[in-house]
Amino acid sequence: MSAMLSTKESLQFPYKCNKTDEFEKAFRKLDTPVQKTIQKTIEEVLFRQPYASKKLISAEHKGKRSLRKGDYRILFAVCEECVKLREVDINRCKSCQSHGTNDVMIFTVGHRKKIYDA
């Protein structure tokens, strides 16, 4: 999951994804086929087009976006948008100041029935 990208690969991915410990823990709990699907989705969508996702508006998830893949959801924030909309305090991203405009912070992943309860 945390494989380093080659220089060539990093040029084709305009966004850099940062993962929280919560995401890593939730990801490890998923079945291997689901992990592969989620990893592929992160590479195909979040690395390239993070704005092609749903902006969450509920009070407990304000400042985050949700990316749907089957029955699973990936909750994340685009750092540039988070700073611009002053949602840094809402998302409680500890390393926000060190992120660039093309960074994405992935908070968690889980089944659609449970992900929004957290």
Secondary structure as GFF3:
##gff-version 3
##sequence-region A 1 118
A	DSSP	alpha_helix	7	12	.	.	.	ID=ss1
A	DSSP	beta_strand	16	19	.	.	.	ID=ss2
A	DSSP	alpha_helix	21	29	.	.	.	ID=ss3
A	DSSP	alpha_helix	32	41	.	.	.	ID=ss4
A	DSSP	pi_helix	42	46	.	.	.	ID=ss5
A	DSSP	beta_strand	54	55	.	.	.	ID=ss6
A	DSSP	three_ten_helix	59	61	.	.	.	ID=ss7
A	DSSP	beta_strand	65	69	.	.	.	ID=ss8
A	DSSP	beta_strand	72	78	.	.	.	ID=ss9
A	DSSP	alpha_helix	79	84	.	.	.	ID=ss10
A	DSSP	alpha_helix	88	91	.	.	.	ID=ss11
A	DSSP	three_ten_helix	96	98	.	.	.	ID=ss12
A	DSSP	beta_strand	103	111	.	.	.	ID=ss13
A	DSSP	three_ten_helix	115	117	.	.	.	ID=ss14
###
